[in-house]
């Protein structure tokens, strides 16, 4: 008697292959174009030109801001701190020796949308009188006639206060300030003052500014740096 065969096993289906989930497209991160900040803008400063006489200056159609003050007011240090560059504005070891107008261009990606003008310090005793008179005439003519000049920053050591030469400069620029030229008295080296002394010096400077502004500034403690950068931006981008 034949032994009954065991029923044939149904063939097992091959295991289903794991379905691949389509890989998501990897997109390159979109770089957000951020608006340049006033401090970032100031950092774009670069040397443009230098001139000993007004007719050597290029005629520019962008706003220009002049920095003026006595030889020991800390002008070069202020400009270097503001632009976050150590040697943009050259500080001579012998104050009063450099008698040129130095222009620095501002603007990202090589474009120029404003200019800083570094005027030589005045009032240093060792400079010959004839050189003083010549330079005072050049500077006065610049401040009165420079057509694209949009603002003036007068740097002053608050421990000394306004000097006679500072007062003369104020008289020279007063008509333009009354016509709307931006003007700031910047009290440098404010870290040398106590809080009460700083407040008093600031109050006096505001009165002397004659319609302009006054601010405290310290390169050592970085006091007032961002405020000054913002003011420079506002002066030169008022129509933006």
Secondary structure, 3 states (H helix, E strand, C coil): CCCCCCCCCCCCCCCCCCCCCCCCCCCCCCCCCCCCCHHHHHCCCEEEEEECCHHHCCCCCCEEEEEEEECCCCHHHHHHHHHCCCCCCCCCCCCCCCCCEEEEEECHHHCCCEEEEECCCECCCCCCHHHHHHHHHHHHHHHHHCCCEEEEEEEEECCCCCCHHHHHHHHHHHHHHHCCCEEEEEEECHHHCCHHHHHHHHHHHHHHCCCCEEEECECCCCECHHHHHHHHHHHHCCCC
